[in-house]
């Protein structure tokens, strides 16, 4: 179950001393990257799938140094 896997991951990160901001940043980066790939680089489809505005997605791509393709 996803909640159990997530709980184990959080426990491991806490045990290793990962800071909250680092964990959130890394999760966001990987989540966006995965959804972007599944949408074949389409910003409109990706922003819709993520439930965020296209401008917000563009800003986050820049923040995380992610490329559309």
N, C-alpha and C positions, 0 to 999 in steps of 0.2 A: 504494500500500500504506500502511496506517495507520502502521506503524512509521517509514516514511520521512517522512511528513508530520509526525509528532510530532518526529522528529529535527530537521527544518528549523525547526519552531517553537521547540524548545529552543535551538537554535543562535542564532536571532534574539533570543530573550529574553536569553541570556547576553551576546550582543554589545551589547545595549542596556542592560545593567547591571541587569536585573530581579533583585531579591533572591529567594532560594529561598522564604522564607515567603510573600511576595506571590504568587509563581507558584502555589504549592500552594493558597493560600486562593482565588485566582481560579478555578483549575481546579475545585476542590471546589464552589464556589458555582455555577458554570455547569453542572457535571455534575448536581448535585442538582436544579437548576432544570429542566433538560431532562427528566430522568427523572420528576420530579413532574408536569410537563405531560403526558408520555406516559401517565401513570397517572391522568389527570383529577383530580389533587389528592388522591387517596387516599393517606393516610399509610401504611396497612398495605401496599398494593401497592407503593408507592415504597420502603419500607424492605425489603421482600422482594426487589425488583429490585436494590437497592443492596447487599444482603447485610449490612445493619446493623440493630440493634434500633430499634424504633419510637421509644423514648425518646431514643436518640442522634440520630435524624433530627429530632425536635422541637427538640432543643438546637441542632443545626446550622442549622435554619431560623431560629431566633432569632438565632444568631451572625451569620448572613449577611443578616439582615433580609429574608428571603424569605417570601412569603405563599402559602398553599395555592391561592388563587384570588381 
